[in-house]
Amino acid sequence: MTDSKKKSTSKKNANKKTTNNQAAPKTSGPSPAAIRARLSALGERAREATVESARLHLAGQGLDNLVQRFRDPSDPEAPVIAIPDTQPLVALLEASALSSWLSANRAGLIAREIELGSEPDFDAILEAVQEGEASYSTAAASVRALAAALLGVTSQNGDNDEINFYEHVAAIALAVASPNGERFGSDQWVLQGSTRAELVTEVAGICCRFLCEYPDDEQSCAAFETPSGSWIALKGDPRGIVVITNDSGHELTLDVGTRAVLDRIGWSEPTLEGDVLVARADFTENPVTSEIAELVASTLFDVYGITDATTLKRSRDLVSSDTLD
């Protein structure tokens, strides 16, 4: 082989090796199809949150309108019911629905910029979507509270077709605003009223909600503690509601007269456990929520001596479930 042929052959082999050693071009980031799919999924989450928040806003406004009908009843023979201020709940509901809508808009604007060629910023879209979903959750909790408020009012208005219909509406609203089976114990609930009569309405609403939901030890419990340390707790039961009080902080704990008063207003067998007075009230047979609420209010205001319901510490886990069994 001549030198020229050897050089030509070596050059071809070198070129061949160079070609074989070239790596396949690397792709940077997800493919356009993957980007579109992810944008579509996030956009759907944002739209669902804002649409459902808007529906909850309408439902909550409707519930509050029904509540307000009882504030100044047209029927002069209708009972006068103390209704706590529901406007904080309505305001929170409206703010949450608006926030969800704004979050969805922000997510949409970021998605549009990506579609036009901007660097994909999925973290920013996800943050906006999650903010919208959090606002939806807040709106749902507000609707559940408004539904309980309506039930607290209707439970003190006797029994007729109109009242039964309103209670049906409230029960449906509770179900709609609880897509994941949320129950009373999952909400950061607060009392809106301060007077004894307002407390009756709110406790009656809580009891009604217990009866609308499937009770369990963790989620169906509400407790009220006085500044002195005495408390009353309500526990949902498959058959109704059980109420228990512990006079651990009241100065009349050892006073026989206090036990007599508790017995007279509806507590069953008030007894001393050490230095603590404990009494139970069983409403598992045809529970009347307004009667339960009256018992709670009478005990807190008349026996334990509170003058303002806003001084009560409110919690669902103030008392262990074992204590209520």
N, C-alpha and C positions, 0 to 999 in steps of 0.2 A: 504494500500500500504506500502510495507516495505521501510526502509530507503534507501537501495541500489537502489530500483527501482525509488524512488523519485529523488535521485541524478542523476541517468542515464537520467531520463526524463528532469530534469532541464538543464543538460549539452547539450542534443539535442536541447532544446528550445533556449539555449544561442547561440549555433552554427548556428541555423536557423536565429536568429535575426542578428548575425554578417554577415551572407551571404546576407541577404536581405538589410542590411545597406550599403554594399559595392557599391560605385559609379561606373558608367561605366567609363572605361578608357578614358581620355581626349586626343584629337588629337591636335598636335602642328603644326600650320600653315596650308596652303592649301594642298589639296590632290595632289598626283602625277598627276592625270588627269587635275586638275585645273592649276597646274604649267606648264604642257605641252601646254595647251590651251593658256595661257598667253604668254609663250615664242614664240609660233607660231604666235600670233597676232602682237607682237612687232617685231619679225623677218620679218614679211611681210611688216610692215611699213618701216623698215630700208632698205629692198631690193627695195621697190618701190621708195624711195627717191634717192638711189644711181643709180638705173637704169635710172630714169627720168633725174637726173643731168647729167649723161653721154650722154643721147640723146640731152639735151640742149647744152652741150659742143660741140657736133658735129654740131648742128644747128647754134650755134653762130660763130663757125669757118667758116662755109659756108657763113654766112651773111657777115662776115668781108672780106672774099675773094672777094665777089662781090663788096663790097665798094672799096677795093683796086684797082679793075680794072679801076675805074674812076680816080684814082690818077695820073696815067700815061697812058691815053688812047692810044690804038694802031691806032685809026683813027685820022689823023692830023686835020680833020675838026670838031672833037668833041669839045664841049665847055670845057674850063678849069674851073674846079670847085674846090674851096677851101674845103678840107676835114679835119675836126678836127681829132686830134690824137685819134684813137679808141683802141690803145693798152692797156690803163688802163682798159677798159671794158673787153677786151679779157683776160687779166691777172687775173682780178677778177673772171671771168667766170671759168677759168681753176682752180684757187685756190679753188673756191667753189665746183666744181665737185670733186676735189681730197679730200677735207674735208668731203664731204658727204660719199665718199667711205671709208675713214678711220674710220668715225663714225660707219658705218655699220659693218666694220670688228671688231671694239671694242665691239659692241653689240653682235656680233656672238661669240666672245671669252668668254664673260661673260656667255652667254647662255650655251655654251658647258661645262663650269665649273659647272654650276648648274645641267646639265644633268648627270654629273659624280659624283654628290653627294654633291657639295658645298652648303652652306647655300644660299637660294634664295635671290639675291640682285636686286630686280626689279627696285629700284630707279636708280641704276647705269646703267641698260640697258635703262630705259626710258630717262635718261639724254643723253645717246649716240644717241638714236633714234631722240630725239628732236633737237640735234645739227645737225644731218644729214638733217633733214627736214628744219631747218633754212638755212643751206648751199644751199639746193635746191631752197629755195625762193630767195636767193641772186643770184643764177645762172639764175633763171627765169627773174629777174629784169634786169640783164645784157643783156640777149637775147632781151628783149623788147627794151632796149636802142639801141642795135645794129640794130634792125629792123627799128627803127625810123631814125637812121643814114642813112641807105640804102634808105629809103623813101625820106629823105632830099636831097640826091644826085640825085636820079632818077627824082625827081620833077623838076629839072633844066635841064633835058636832052631831052626835047621834048616828042614826042609820036611816038613810033614804037613798033613792036612786042617784041623786046628784053627788052625794058624798061617796057612794060606792064607785061612781065613775071617776071621780077625782083620785081616789085611792088606786084605782086600776091604772090611771095615767101615771101616777107616781111610781108604781111598781114596774111599769114598762120602762119608764125613764131610768130607773135603777139598773135594769137589765141592759138597756142600750149603752149606758155609761160604764158598764162593767164588762168589756169585751173579753177580758182575760180572767173573769171570775173574781174580780176584786170584791172584797168584803169590808165591813166596817173597820176591822182591825188594821187594814192596809192603808187607811187614810189618816193624815195628820189632822184630826178633828179638833175643833175648838168650839166653845160655847159663845154665841153671839149676844145673848141677853144677860141682864144683871139681876132682875127682880125674881121673886119667887114664882110668879105666874109665868114669866118667860121661861124659867127653868123647867116648869111643868111641861110646856109645849115642846121644848127641845129634848127632854128625856123621853117623852112620849114618842117623838120621832125616832130616837135611837132604838127604842123598844120595837117599834114597827119595822125598822130596818132589820133588826135581828130576826123577826118573824118572817121577813121576805127572803132572807138568806139562809143557806144551809149552815147551821151552827157548828162550831168546833171550839176546842179549848183555846186555840191560839188567836183566832180572829174575832170571836164573838164575846168580847168582854170590854166593859167600860167602867172606869172607876173615878170617883170624885173624892179628893182628900181636902179636909178643912185645914186652915192655918194651924190649928192646935194638934193635928195629926190623926183625928178620927176620919174614917172613910166609909164610903158606901160603894159597893161594886155590883154591877149587873152582869149576868152571864146568860147567853143564849143557850137554850136546851132544846133537843129535838121535839119536846112536848110543849115548850113555852119559854118562860124566863124565870131564873132564880135570882134573888137579891139577897145580899148579905151585908151586914154592917159591923164594924169593929170600932168600939168606942175607946180606942187606945189613948186618945189625946184629950178626951173631955174630962173636965174637973168633977163631973158627977158620976164617974165610972162606977164607984162602989155604992151609989145611992140607990136604995130600993125604989124610990120614987121614979127614977129615970127608967128603970126596968118596967115599971107599971105603965109609964107613958108610952114606951115603945110597944108594949103589949096592946095597949088600947088603940094605937093608930095603925096596927096591922102586922107587927112583927111577931113571928112565931117563937115562943119559948125563949125569950132573952135569957141568957145564962152567962155566968162568970167563968172565964177560963183563965185561972190565975188571977191577975189583977185587971183583966181586960173583959169588957162586956161584949159578947158576940150574939147577934141575933140573925135569923134567917127569915125570908119570906118566899114562899113557894107559889109561883103563878104558872104552874104547868098544866092546870086544868082551866080551859077557856080563859086565857089571860086577857085582861082588859088593860090596854097600855096606859090609858089615862089614870087608872087607879094605881098602877105601879109608879107612874110619874108623881102623883100626889103623895104617895108614901115617901118617895125619895126627897121631895121638896119639904114636906112636913118635918122629916127627921133632920135635914140639914139646917133649916131655918128655925124650927120650934124647939128642937131638942139640943142640937149642937150649936145653935146660936149664931149662925152666920147672918150677915145682913146684906151681902152682895155676892151674887153667884160668880162674879169675875175673880173673887179671891180663891176659888177652888182650884186645886191642882187637878188637871184633867189628863188621864192616861188610860191606855188599854192594858198596860203591863205593870200598873202600880201594885196589883195584887196577883200573886201566882195562881195559876189555874188549879193547883192542888188545894189551895185554901177554899176555893169555891165548890169543890166537889163534895 
